């Protein structure tokens, strides 16, 4: 996020709670979606989130429901979200150093995030997953420390390569800490054993058993070890646009047809056509790659 923040979407542009739940129902009942993840931006800022989760949990067949959050505010909401039907949670945590955290987030809230992780675990939102992005010269020395912290608490850590989705469009490949570098740093402190790739399925993370198990660590090499061939994800933005790839430059509008009386079948058809146009890869490594206009905070991780 840039220091000055980003422009907020006007409320009329955002899907209402009822619209979110209707589209979730269409995805589950018409398109075979089996997992729904609420992301952001920051989903905990949405006042109606517990109600949306509860209504999503009532869908049949019931999807698995997860949430990705920065963890600020999670200590207060972990219990209500679990009671509403949330199954598990991912918390973004790039550092255990309070000063580095303040520099990255522009907030002195590391203790709140750690408290949120503990609250999620206590509420039964397991496995509690932690997402970490390493940045060269910022926190690239923290991989072993982050893993040790998670091992001691039973959290499942996943490192994610930094992707070209920043609002400033300032991403540079040589600033990115690669999956290979992350694994090299970890193997100097831990014994890692690769999990059978057959177990991975469509999961984005390569999994490794740590020190003989049962704990695991994951590495998502979106840039240097892409997994586009097995990707089965689609994104619905807060303003009702379908994105068939995180790096897509085109979107398909569901919000306007929905508000103009489109039937469930018609909306499902738009959704299907959007997915049918998915490219075979994200193109980051192509010479002509162009970063999408929306940054990660406006797409959803």
Secondary structure, DSSP 8 states (H G I E B T S, - for coil): --TT------GGGS--HHHHHHHHHHHHHHH---EEEE-SS-GGG-TTHHHHHHHHHTSSS--EEEEEE--TTHHHHHHHHHHHT--EEEEE---S-HHHHHHHHSS--HHHHHHHHHHHHHHT--SEEEEE--BTTTTTT-HHHHHHHHHHHT-EEEEE---S--TT----GGGB--HHHHHHHHHTTS-EEE--GGGTTT-SSEEEEETTSS-EEEEE-TTTS--GGG----EE-TTSEEESSTT-S--EE-HHHHHTT--HHHHHHHHHHHHHT--SS--TTSTT----SS-HHHH--
